């Protein structure tokens, strides 16, 4: 079973920075792991564990922005808090445009860093919960036949069986049969609940 305890990854080529941030965050109650080499981080980290990443911008082998771009390519959803002694507005905006959670200049104010880590982890856990629920909805919906899926979409719009029959070129009785099967398979009781089911499934999949 995967360890779902949140983990704070600290990626910085300066061992002193890694140790001090790790020590402070552990005192705050978080589990941490440090990487002084971003390549090692990309090779070894367990992306399945929720949490966040504290990432230095300027490192010898790979820059923080290059690491971020690689994480984006892999679809890693961990929020990134960038740290840099050379921070400026342009760099901060580039990080945010690439999807960074936030940007702090070294040395960060401890309480500010702690607050951002807490918010980043909360966000990551919330997004993963939604994704899990979405997969469950998609799994249920995939159990419908293609015709049932089409009927479900029309029912959710509030159309009557007669109107759906005209749209999909089938008899009213056939529509009613498909409607009953849709409600049973998706465990919904009416068109309003079906509309909410499809809304949750469609909207959440875009996160």
Secondary structure, 3 states (H helix, E strand, C coil): CCCCCCEEEEECCCHHHHHHHHHHHHHCCCEEEEECCHHHHHHHCCCCCCEEEEEECCCCCCCHHHHHHHHHHHCCCCEEEEEECCCCHHHHHHHHHCCCCEEEECCCCHHHHHHHHHHHHHHHHHHHHHHHHHHHHHHHHHCCCHHHHHHHHHHHCCCCHHHHHHHHCCCHHHHHHHHHHHHHHHCCCCHHHHHHHHHHHHHHCCC
